[in-house]
Amino acid sequence: MFGGYGMGGGMGWGWLFLVILVVGVVVLVVLLVMVVVRGASGGRAEPRSTGPSRAREILDERYARGEIDTAEYQDRLQQLGERR
């Protein structure tokens, strides 16, 4: 009488569309989370260097800018376990 369009008769391939839609939404959410996490880390590809080598770099930069004098520079080098 109604051509088979009652009680889900018209769905046909609708379930496939629904599955593709759900998978697409999940992929978009995962990509969004990845972008947010990458943005929160500053997008740096290289890890920050730590330890005495970075401390030495900072000390050298401060000495080069004139923020500390030679005596303080040498004292801090000695505290880092280095001598110049």
C-alpha positions as CSV (number, residue, x, y, z in Angstrom):
1,M,0.0,0.0,0.0
2,F,2.8,2.5,0.9
3,G,5.5,1.0,-1.3
4,G,7.5,-0.6,1.5
5,Y,8.4,2.7,3.2
6,G,7.0,1.9,6.6
7,M,9.0,0.9,9.7
8,G,12.5,1.3,8.3
9,G,11.7,0.1,4.8
10,G,13.3,3.2,3.4
11,M,16.6,3.0,5.2
12,G,18.4,0.7,2.8
13,W,22.0,1.9,2.9
14,G,21.2,4.4,5.7
15,W,23.1,2.3,8.3
16,L,26.3,2.6,6.3
17,F,25.9,6.4,6.1
18,L,25.4,6.4,9.9
19,V,28.6,4.3,10.5
20,I,30.6,6.6,8.2
21,L,29.3,9.6,10.0
22,V,30.2,8.3,13.4
23,V,33.7,7.3,12.3
24,G,34.1,10.7,10.7
25,V,33.1,12.5,13.9
26,V,35.5,10.3,16.0
27,V,38.4,11.1,13.6
28,L,37.7,14.8,13.8
29,V,37.6,14.7,17.6
30,V,41.0,12.8,17.7
31,L,42.5,15.3,15.3
32,L,41.2,18.2,17.3
33,V,42.7,16.8,20.5
34,M,46.1,16.2,18.8
35,V,46.1,19.8,17.6
36,V,45.2,21.2,21.0
37,V,47.9,19.0,22.7
38,R,50.5,20.0,20.2
39,G,49.6,23.7,20.6
40,A,49.9,23.4,24.4
41,S,53.4,22.0,24.1
42,G,54.4,25.0,22.0
43,G,54.7,23.0,18.8
44,R,58.4,22.4,19.5
45,A,60.0,19.6,17.6
46,E,63.1,19.6,19.8
47,P,63.0,18.9,23.5
48,R,64.4,21.5,25.7
49,S,67.9,20.9,26.9
50,T,68.3,20.7,30.6
51,G,71.1,20.1,33.1
52,P,74.5,21.7,33.3
53,S,74.8,22.4,29.6
54,R,71.7,24.6,29.6
55,A,72.8,26.3,32.8
56,R,76.1,27.0,31.3
57,E,74.5,28.5,28.2
58,I,72.3,30.8,30.3
59,L,75.3,31.8,32.4
60,D,77.3,32.6,29.2
61,E,74.4,34.7,27.8
62,R,74.1,36.7,31.1
63,Y,77.8,37.3,31.1
64,A,77.8,38.4,27.5
65,R,74.9,40.8,28.1
66,G,76.8,42.3,31.0
67,E,74.2,41.3,33.6
68,I,76.9,39.7,35.8
69,D,80.6,40.6,36.3
70,T,83.6,38.4,35.8
71,A,83.9,37.5,39.5
72,E,80.3,36.4,39.7
73,Y,80.6,34.5,36.4
74,Q,83.7,32.6,37.5
75,D,82.1,31.9,40.9
76,R,79.0,30.4,39.2
77,L,81.1,28.4,36.8
78,Q,82.9,26.9,39.8
79,Q,79.5,26.1,41.3
80,L,78.5,24.3,38.1
81,G,81.8,22.3,38.4
82,E,83.4,24.0,35.4
83,R,86.5,26.2,35.3
84,R,87.5,28.8,32.7
